[in-house]
Amino acid sequence: MYRLLEKGDEEPVASLLTGKVSSGMTRRLPSTVVSDLAEIVGHEHVITDPDCLLVYESDGLTAYRRPPRAVVLPSSTEEISAVVGLLHSNGIEVIPRGAGTGLSGGALATPEGVIVGTARMNRILKIDVENRIAIAQPGVINARLTEATNPYGLYYAPDPSSQSACTLGGNVAENSGGPHCLKYGVTARYVTGLTVVLAGGRIVELGGVGRDPYTTLDLVGLFVGSEGCFGIATEIELRLLPITEGVRTLLGIFESVESAGRAVTKIIASGLMPAAVEIVDGPTIEAVEASVFAAGYPLEAGAALVIEFDGTDAGLDLDADRAEQCCLEEGAIEVQRATDPEHRTKLWRARKKAFGAMGRIAPDLLVQDATVPRTKLPEVLAGIDDIGNRYGLKIANVFHAGDGNLHPNILFDRQNQNELELVERASKEIMQLCVDAGGTITGEHGVGVDKRQYMTLVHGPAELEAMAAAKRVFDPDSLFNPGKVLPAVEVKGATDTAKILAIGE
Ligand SMILES: Cc1cc2nc3c(=O)[nH]c(=O)nc-3n(C[C@H](O)[C@H](O)[C@H](O)COP(=O)(O)OP(=O)(O)OC[C@H]3O[C@@H](n4cnc5c(N)ncnc54)[C@H](O)[C@@H]3O)c2cc1C
């Protein structure tokens, strides 16, 4: 029904094979536009110096790089509206950006684009304890919200492993998850209202406390996960939760990642509801134990399973006993239990610091992201191991096992052209393996620029057309983050709606 456009049919996007975009693609902004932008946000908040723009040439997926034409850093909804209005009236594309920790190239600049960053919009505007709601600007760092609400006995549940750096705006755009989202759900469950700047600078209010977004058309739900392609969230209203009374943390040590995977299935199938179930595999343990983050995990372990229960204190010990039994039945070598908060932090350390520690193994890292049904974890992990062996690539796995959300981390050296090609081929095979197992191409890191090419593995033309149509409702001229999410596909006998997919923007 449709084919992916060939390389060259569309504007070239950086690929792992090239590691960078061709030079000379980024055009300078007209000086009148620069001075008009400076008029709105102040001269010091418009960045056009080529050296300074290099800071913004990629997000956390550094295999794709392109410096933007400029970066603008507004401080309010009104400034964002004026900036977007000005850029769009000049036909200039806008790429929203939070902290740039994204792992799918979502905040990568387009050749004609200007990045609008939210770094200065970092204020928590309201904490409403009675209604358990907070209103924050999009540049607030995720972990800051929990820090600010803890004194009121509240916290913000979605906890991406990057939570000490990533922003709430980025979390909304990616519908981010995290270790504790197994029990508590991902970002979408917590966003109750949004102020959004749309194409041309229009400001709209979506949802909001007291206005149940689920009894009318759920535009909040549609916006969450739109990866910066619909508009810019400028104020975010979020649900808070009461801090739980008790917590129990266990660490299961296994000979193989497959047996750890089987233990996960057994724990969930037994009816237990852990807050988090995370796997760290052998290569990751080696890297962490050799680093400053060493957590005392046995080096001979093939995998470690971090399991956490929280809630009312009564009953938690029983849950922990049952989970320990599941681990032992699946061949755990030992199961440790945290005895105090410091011990808990130590048991979590290898999981939390895994990405940082991998720098010891190889200079470059591609963090893949896919989901599979939990029961398929053992066979898919074995398949990933096989792919790594066939391509001679080291793949370390650290992931949200309870959700079946895999993160195979492919380690490589970008200076080695041959290795880059192998990484790209291995990534593709991993995606296919997960889709064949009944899973999908992303669990939480989004599609961005990296996964566009895999969208047709899981979505047919009708679904892709519906997504393109939704984008046009918010952004009719495709001036927000073009070239992301929707693949460049040509649909046979294309209708008008389908033709939009031919340019993917
Ligand atoms: C070490 C590490 C661990 C990670 N762990 C997790 C994890 O456990 N779970 C998880 O889900 N992710 C994880 N991530 C990925 C990343 O942190 C998340 O996707 C995060 O939500 C991105 O936030 P950001 O502020 O960095 O956004 P950016 O990277 O700046 O942008 C991400 C996307 O959001 C858009 N965007 C940003 N702000 C706005 C806005 N205000 N309005 C509209 N669109 C906007 C951008 O255009 C882009 O498409 C991890 C990343 C790293 C580096």
PDBQT file of the ligand as one rigid body, heavy atoms in Angstrom, charges set to zero:
ROOT
HETATM    1  C1  LIG A 601      19.943   9.050  31.364  1.00  0.00    +0.000 C 
HETATM    2  C2  LIG A 601      18.558   9.174  30.788  1.00  0.00    +0.000 A 
HETATM    3  C3  LIG A 601      17.529   8.432  31.363  1.00  0.00    +0.000 A 
HETATM    4  C4  LIG A 601      16.235   8.537  30.843  1.00  0.00    +0.000 A 
HETATM    5  N1  LIG A 601      15.232   7.827  31.449  1.00  0.00    +0.000 NA
HETATM    6  C5  LIG A 601      13.963   7.954  31.026  1.00  0.00    +0.000 A 
HETATM    7  C6  LIG A 601      12.908   7.243  31.661  1.00  0.00    +0.000 A 
HETATM    8  O1  LIG A 601      13.101   6.510  32.648  1.00  0.00    +0.000 OA
HETATM    9  N2  LIG A 601      11.662   7.408  31.164  1.00  0.00    +0.000 N 
HETATM   10  C7  LIG A 601      11.403   8.208  30.096  1.00  0.00    +0.000 A 
HETATM   11  O2  LIG A 601      10.241   8.300  29.686  1.00  0.00    +0.000 OA
HETATM   12  N3  LIG A 601      12.390   8.885  29.471  1.00  0.00    +0.000 NA
HETATM   13  C8  LIG A 601      13.651   8.798  29.902  1.00  0.00    +0.000 A 
HETATM   14  N4  LIG A 601      14.655   9.500  29.269  1.00  0.00    +0.000 N 
HETATM   15  C9  LIG A 601      14.340  10.334  28.090  1.00  0.00    +0.000 C 
HETATM   16  C10 LIG A 601      14.056  11.839  28.392  1.00  0.00    +0.000 C 
HETATM   17  O3  LIG A 601      14.654  12.238  29.612  1.00  0.00    +0.000 OA
HETATM   18  C11 LIG A 601      12.549  12.104  28.427  1.00  0.00    +0.000 C 
HETATM   19  O4  LIG A 601      12.002  11.892  27.138  1.00  0.00    +0.000 OA
HETATM   20  C12 LIG A 601      12.186  13.532  28.886  1.00  0.00    +0.000 C 
HETATM   21  O5  LIG A 601      10.799  13.670  29.034  1.00  0.00    +0.000 OA
HETATM   22  C13 LIG A 601      12.682  14.628  27.931  1.00  0.00    +0.000 C 
HETATM   23  O6  LIG A 601      12.551  15.863  28.602  1.00  0.00    +0.000 OA
HETATM   24  P1  LIG A 601      13.413  17.131  28.146  1.00  0.00    +0.000 P 
HETATM   25  O7  LIG A 601      13.019  18.272  28.984  1.00  0.00    +0.000 OA
HETATM   26  O8  LIG A 601      14.852  16.801  28.156  1.00  0.00    +0.000 OA
HETATM   27  O9  LIG A 601      12.875  17.319  26.663  1.00  0.00    +0.000 OA
HETATM   28  P2  LIG A 601      13.665  17.591  25.295  1.00  0.00    +0.000 P 
HETATM   29  O10 LIG A 601      14.624  16.486  25.045  1.00  0.00    +0.000 OA
HETATM   30  O11 LIG A 601      14.189  18.966  25.283  1.00  0.00    +0.000 OA
HETATM   31  O12 LIG A 601      12.462  17.487  24.253  1.00  0.00    +0.000 OA
HETATM   32  C14 LIG A 601      11.781  16.277  24.077  1.00  0.00    +0.000 C 
HETATM   33  C15 LIG A 601      10.600  16.509  23.128  1.00  0.00    +0.000 C 
HETATM   34  O13 LIG A 601       9.658  17.342  23.777  1.00  0.00    +0.000 OA
HETATM   35  C16 LIG A 601       9.358  18.485  23.000  1.00  0.00    +0.000 C 
HETATM   36  N5  LIG A 601       9.117  19.554  23.980  1.00  0.00    +0.000 N 
HETATM   37  C17 LIG A 601       9.940  19.963  24.978  1.00  0.00    +0.000 A 
HETATM   38  N6  LIG A 601       9.330  20.904  25.712  1.00  0.00    +0.000 NA
HETATM   39  C18 LIG A 601       8.099  21.101  25.174  1.00  0.00    +0.000 A 
HETATM   40  C19 LIG A 601       7.001  21.942  25.490  1.00  0.00    +0.000 A 
HETATM   41  N7  LIG A 601       7.029  22.793  26.524  1.00  0.00    +0.000 N 
HETATM   42  N8  LIG A 601       5.894  21.879  24.712  1.00  0.00    +0.000 NA
HETATM   43  C20 LIG A 601       5.833  21.023  23.662  1.00  0.00    +0.000 A 
HETATM   44  N9  LIG A 601       6.842  20.205  23.318  1.00  0.00    +0.000 NA
HETATM   45  C21 LIG A 601       7.958  20.245  24.074  1.00  0.00    +0.000 A 
HETATM   46  C22 LIG A 601      10.565  18.660  22.099  1.00  0.00    +0.000 C 
HETATM   47  O14 LIG A 601      10.230  19.317  20.895  1.00  0.00    +0.000 OA
HETATM   48  C23 LIG A 601      10.961  17.217  21.838  1.00  0.00    +0.000 C 
HETATM   49  O15 LIG A 601      10.188  16.680  20.805  1.00  0.00    +0.000 OA
HETATM   50  C24 LIG A 601      15.966   9.393  29.747  1.00  0.00    +0.000 A 
HETATM   51  C25 LIG A 601      17.011  10.137  29.173  1.00  0.00    +0.000 A 
HETATM   52  C26 LIG A 601      18.278  10.032  29.679  1.00  0.00    +0.000 A 
HETATM   53  C27 LIG A 601      19.375  10.849  29.049  1.00  0.00    +0.000 C 
ENDROOT
TORSDOF 0
